[in-house]
């Protein structure tokens, strides 16, 4: 049985690598390693100034994928409008769950983390680690949105924060009412 990549990526394509977010295929390479010919995608992640070489035969097991569909993007943006779900478990356990969702590469899961950790300006400060995870999730979401809408990350992030600011207040009591 011939092994063919289920999703072939071309040079110039934006792809999502679950652990690192949106990158771009900058080159296809073939190398001989230990007597075996290996085809590699060379990915460039501008924000991290990182280049990654991914064996073509590993993209499925890694979960590397094309940018989300418009339908998935709409679902992620809708998710931002929902009621934040905050479990009453220890922060360390929640933090692990949030990290796992971010690293899953699933846009809707990343939107859930972004929504759940967003704090309107009139709410109590977040802890440093909550803020870090929020920034990781919202940045990951913004980069994919930016690539899909052919804009830049700050513009996409602005759009995400506008949705959160518009919808989050109804889920929080304002400081004056408390």
N, C-alpha and C positions, 0 to 999 in steps of 0.2 A: 504494500500500500504506500503510495507516494505521500510524503508529508508536505502539505502546503499550508502556508499561514492563512488562517481564516480571515484576518484583516490585514491587507497589505497596505503599508504606509509608503508614501512617496516623499522624496526630498521636498521640504517646504511645508509639509503637513504639520498642523498642530496636533499633538497627542496628549493624553493624560496618563501620567505615570503615577499610580496610586500614592506612593510615598512622597512624591515631590511635586505633584500638580502638573500644570501645563508646561510642556516643553515643545520644541520644534525639531523635526527631523532635519538635520543639516547635511547628513551624508549616509550613504550605504557603503559598508566596507566588507571585504572578505579577507579573513586572516587565516593563516595556518597555525593552529595551536596544538602542540603535542601530536603532530601528524594528522590532525583532523581539520578539515576546512570548515570555517565558521563564518556565517553571514551575520553581520552586526548592523543595527541601527545606531547611528550616532545622534544623540539627543542633546540639545542645548537648552539650558534653563537660564534665561537672562537674569531673572531676579537674584538667583543664588550665585550667578557667574559660575555655573557648573556645567560640565559636559559629562554625559553618561553614555557608555557603549552597552547596548542591550542585544544579546543574541536573538536573532529572528525566531528561533525555535522556543524561546522562553517567554515571548510576549503574552501568550495565553495564560500561563501559570502565574505570571507577575500581575496580570490584570490590566496591562497597558491597553488603552482604547482610543478611539477617535473622540473628538469633542462630543459632548452630549447632543442629543436631538433637540429641536426646538420644543418639542412636547416635554421633555425632561427639564429643560430650562424653565418653561412656564410653571411646571410643577414645583421646582425649587423656589421660584419667586413667590408662588402662592404659599409655600411652606413658611416663608418669612412673615407672612401676614397672620399666621395662626397664634394660638395661645402658647406661650413658653411652657415647656414641661420641665420642671425641676424636681428630680427625685430627692427624697430625704435620706439618701445614703451618704456615707462619708465622702468628703471631697476627693480623696485619693482614688477611690473607686470610680466616681463620676469622671474625674480627669482622665482615667484610663479609657473609659467608654467613649469620651469625647475624642481622644486621640485616635482610637480605633476607627471611629466614624470618619474622621478627617482623612486618615490614611487608607480608608477603603476606596477612595477615589469616587465614591458615589455622590453625585451632585446634590441630591435631595437630602442625604444624611448630613452632608457638610452644611447645607442650609439650616437643618434642624439645630446643629451645634451653634451656628451663627445666631439664630433666633433665641435659643435658650440662654445664651450668655450675653446677649445685648442688654445694656442698661441705659434707660433714658437719663438725660442730664439731671433730672430732679430726684433720682434714686441714689441710695447709698453707694459709696465707692466699691469697686470690685477689688478682690485680692489681686496681687501681682500675677499669680498663676492663672486665675480666671481670665484676666486681661490678655495674657500671652496666648491662651488657647482661643479666645475670641478673635484675636488678631490673626492667628494662623488660619482659622476657619474662614473668616471673612475675606482674607487675602486670597485663599485658594479659590473661593467662590468668585471673587472679583476677576481673577486672572482668566478663569474659564469663560465668564460672561464677556470679558473684554475681547478674548480671542474670537468668540462667536459673533459679537456685534461689531468687530473690527474697530475697536476703540482702544483706550489704554486703561491700565488698572485703576488709577485714581478716579477716572470718570465712572467706571463700572462700580467701584466701591461707593462713590457718591450716590449712585442709583440705589444700591443695596441699603445704605444707611437711611436714605429718604423713605424707603418702604418701611424699614424698621421704626423710624421715628413717627411715621404716620399711624402705624397700627399698634405699636407697643403700649402707648399710654393708656389705652382702654383696659389693659390687663394689670395695671399697677395703680394703687391709690396714690394720689399726689401727696406731697409732703404736707400741704396745708390741711388736707382732710384727716390726716393721721392724728 
